[in-house]
Amino acid sequence: MLSEGYTKRAGIFNYESLSTMFGKIEKTGTSSEMDNMVLAAVISTHLLYHQFIENKNDLFQNLPLKTLSVIEEL
């Protein structure tokens, strides 16, 4: 979820900015609270992209709506 290829394919985040952060984390051996928030946001967004945009989950394929009902309010 954090690779250069996947980040560029999704096209949501700037990989060069992420790469700078990865380098800082590698150099210092630690990450700040802000770094952790960025990592969580990128991973979460890429998981959603994978699940819903790339449609990789069979459960969310275009299935017929069997239980759809219309409720009218009076």
SVG drawing of the C-alpha trace seen along z (x, -y; Angstrom):
<svg xmlns="http://www.w3.org/2000/svg" viewBox="-49 -16 69 29">
<polyline fill="none" stroke="black" stroke-width="0.4" points="0.0,0.0 3.0,-2.3 5.0,-1.4 5.9,-3.9 4.1,-2.0 0.8,-1.7 0.9,-5.3 1.4,-6.6 -1.3,-4.2 -3.8,-5.4 -2.8,-9.0 -4.1,-10.4 -0.9,-11.2 2.5,-12.7 5.0,-9.9 8.0,-12.2 6.6,-13.8 5.9,-10.4 9.4,-9.3 10.9,-12.2 9.0,-11.2 10.1,-7.5 13.7,-8.6 13.4,-10.7 11.8,-7.8 14.5,-5.4 17.3,-7.8 16.0,-8.6 14.5,-5.2 11.4,-6.8 8.3,-8.5 6.4,-11.5 2.7,-11.5 2.2,-13.5 4.1,-10.9 1.9,-8.2 -1.2,-10.1 0.0,-10.5 0.9,-6.8 -2.6,-5.8 -4.3,-8.2 -2.3,-6.9 -2.8,-3.2 -6.5,-3.7 -7.1,-5.6 -5.2,-3.1 -7.1,-0.2 -10.4,-2.0 -9.1,-2.7 -8.2,1.0 -11.5,2.2 -13.9,-0.1 -12.2,-1.9 -10.3,1.1 -13.2,3.3 -11.0,6.2 -13.6,7.6 -16.0,10.1 -18.6,9.1 -18.9,5.7 -19.1,6.8 -22.2,5.7 -24.7,8.0 -28.5,7.7 -30.3,5.9 -32.5,8.7 -33.6,7.0 -34.2,3.5 -37.6,2.0 -39.0,-1.5 -40.5,-3.0 -42.9,-5.9 -43.4,-8.4 -46.9,-9.7"/>
</svg>
